[in-house]
Amino acid sequence: MKRFWILDWGRADPRLTSLYASSIQNSASAAFSLIEVTLAIGIVSFALLAVVGLLPVGLRSVKNANEQAAAANVMNAIADALRTASSTDLATFTNSFAGQTISYITNGSATSVTWTNLTLDGSVETAASPKRLSAVLIITPPTSLSAPGRATVSVAWSAQANPTWNPSPSNTWTKSEGSLTSGIQFLPKL
């Protein structure tokens, strides 16, 4: 036999009322209170602020690493230019790097070359590309064609502060964010 629910619109069926009340009670116990939601948002906000606070430090570290890598590349390019300097008279050796002539005379006096306007790729600054590196090359020429010469190459960044090379007595840069210095040995290229 089938049962039909007959609803009296004037009064509520007690079976339906108790079913509705228990479903409201179950859903209320599974929900979050306003205090719990506020605490969760506060904790997430605090964590995000800590991460956002680290962004400038991370960006500065990346910029410094890029400039240091570029300085190492420029330093190697200057050393290669010195090592590949050639001569027509077996006394004066010349080459160029970034528009500057690198030259030395066998058994001659020490010379130096300075670049104050290099970009990160080692090219000379133009109006569209800002200068980022400064470099210096100090050459102590070989005493003969078979003796090694010595040189010091140093590259400093950031050139916006116009770093200054102090040759005596410290051989260091002032007003730079960082620098790399290396000594090299070379033989005249015959």
C-alpha angles and dihedrals in degrees: 000000000000122000122214125199110232112198122204106210091209098061134027122249107246091220092058093043093055091047091052093046093051092049091052091049092050093049092047092055091050095052129087122248122235090252092055092049091048092050092049092051090048093052093047091047092051091051092048092049090053091052093046089049090058094053097084091049091050093047091049090050092051091049091049092048091050092050092047091051091048090049090053091050092049091047090053091047091052091048090050091050090052093047093049095048108133135202138210096194100036091240109068117050121193141177134149138233125188094346096311123110116235110203141157137173120227108252088006132127126283117277135189137203124199130199117192101169111053127141123218092270092054097253124127116270119261129189090267097046119059121225112251107163139050122194140187131195119196113191126199100189124222117263092228140004091266098044122087122247124215132219140176119219121191129176125189132191145229100039095187087087090051099237115219124216113226106199100179126085102337107035091214139129125246125203094024132123091222144332144203123214128185137173119223137189122212142175123219110264109237 
